[in-house]
Amino acid sequence: MTDDTTMTIREMCDAYDVTPRTLRFYESKELIFPVRQGQKRLFTRRDRARLKLILRGKRFGFSLEEIRQLLDLYHMGDAQATQLAKTYEIAEGRLDQMKAQRAELDTTIAELEEQMRWGEKMLASLDQPKKAAE
C-alpha cells in the first residue's frame, strides 16, 4: 500500500479481487470517490468500506441503484438507523425472491431427475438382447 490511508487502483484490485474496469465503473456511477492525482487514483478508507458494501450487495443480488441509495443514507445523522432499516427492507425482498428461485430450481431438478430415470430405463431396455421369437 502507498500508506495507511490510501491504496492505488492495483492495490484495490489485488485486495478485493476486482478489475480496474470495475473500479472505474463504480467511480463513474458515483459509488466510490477516489482522490485523483493527475491520472492516478488513490482510494481512501471510505472508498474501501464502500467497495466492501458494494461487493456484498452485488453478491446478495441488490441492484446498483439500491446499493447507491443505501450508501447515500449513511450520513443521515441518525446513527445509520434509516440506512439499516432500508437495508433490512431490501434484504427481506431479495430473500423472498431467492427462496422462490430456490423452490423453482428444486422443482426443475426433480423433474429432470425423473426424466433421466425414465431415460435410463429406456436405454437399458434398448440394450436388452432381442429374443429369437421377437
N, C-alpha and C positions, 0 to 999 in steps of 0.2 A: 504494500500500500504506500501511497505517497506520504501520508501522515495519518494521525488518529482521526481526523475529521472528514477527509475526502478520499475518494477512490477514483481511479481512471476508468474509462469505459472497458478496457481489457480486464482490469481487476474485478469490475462488476460482473462481466461475462463469466469469468472463472469462478467467482464466489457464488453466483446464483444460477449457473448453467443456462444462460440466455445468450442470444446473439447480439452483436452490436445493432443490427437492424431492429431487433425487438426493443432495445433501449431507446433508439431514435424514434420508433413508432410511438412508444409510451410518452416520450417527450413531446412529439407532435400533437398527441391527444391531450396534452397538458395534465398528465397524471403524475409525472415526475418533472423536476425543475433543476437540472444540473447547472452548476456555475460554468459559464463559458469564459475561457481564456484563449482568445483567438479561435482556432478550430478545435481546441482541446475542451473536453467536457470533464468536469470534476463533480462527482456525486457525493452529497453530504449524508450525514446520518439520517436526516429526514427523508432523503431520496431512497436510502436503503430500506428504511422502515416501510415507506410507501410501496416499494417494489415487492417486499415480502407479502404485504397485504394484497397487492395486485395479483401476484402469482397464486396465492392461496385462494383468492376469489375466483380466478380463472379455473383452478383445479376443481372447485365446487360448482362450476358452471354459471357463475354470475356473469352478466354481460359487462362490457367495459363501461357502459353508461351507468349501470348500477354501482359498479366499483367507484366511479368518479363521484357519484352522489354521496356514497358512504365516506369517501376520503374528504370531501368538502364539508361534511358535518363535524369533523374533528374539532374545529375551532369555534363551536357554538357557545362556549363558555358555561356549559352545564355539566362539566366533568365527564364528557362523552356519553351522557345518558341518551341523548337523541340519536347519536351515532349507533350506540349499542341496540337501542330499540328498533331502529330501522334495519340494522344488520340481522337481527333476530327475525324480523318480519320477512325479509327477503329469503333468509335461510329456510324458514318454515315452508315457504312456497316452493323453493328449489328442492327441499327434501321430499315433499309430496310428489313433485314431478319425477324425481329419481326413483321413488318407490313404485310409482305407476309404470315407469320404464322397466324396472326390475320384474314386476309382475308380468308384463307383456313379454319380456325376454324369457322368463321361466316357462310361460305357455308355449312360446315358439320352440324352445329347446325340447320340451316334452313331445310336441308334435313331430319334430324332426327325428327324435329318438324312436318314436313309434314307426315312422316311415322307414327308418333304417332297419328296424327289426323285421318289418314286412319284406324289405329288400333282401335281407339275409336269408329269409325263408325261401323267397323266390329263387335266389341264386343257388341255394342248397338243393332245391327241387330240380333245377335245371342240370345240376351236376350228377344227379342220380342216374345210373346206367339204365337204359331202356330195357324192359323185358322183351323177350322174343315175341310174345303174343301182341305186343303193342304196335 
